Amino acid sequence: MIVRNLKTIQGTERDVKAETWESRRLVLKDDGVGFSLHDTVMYAGTVTDMWYKNHIEAVYCIEGEATLLDRETGETYEIVPGTMYLLNAHDKHRIEVKKDMRVVCVFNPPCTGRETHDEEGAYPLLT
């Protein structure tokens, strides 16, 4: 059994910060369960282009507000608490954050914890 508390992760190597977001990695590849679990805050007023070409990601919003843009189709979706989106086709997308948004993310394959977005907005597949 693994038990972790967000407060014990903050400020450690599992607390990864970038210009537009902060991701607290609760479950990682080395935990050996086949997925990773992240508690992520995206900052109000930011725009982030992403494309997880190496991962499938499910995102569940628990706080805040943003607009999700499918960069292939041009469709937009309002993301508010209680909304889930699944990037099941390695979808190229953009998040425009209106209010600080806190989301819970699940990645498959699992992240190692060292990932940050590359120039394409993707996480590299680290082993």
Summary of the structure (lengths in Angstrom):
residues: 127
radius of gyration: 13.8
end to end distance: 23.3
largest distance: 42.9
contacts: 359
relative contact order: 0.27
helix: 6%
strand: 49%
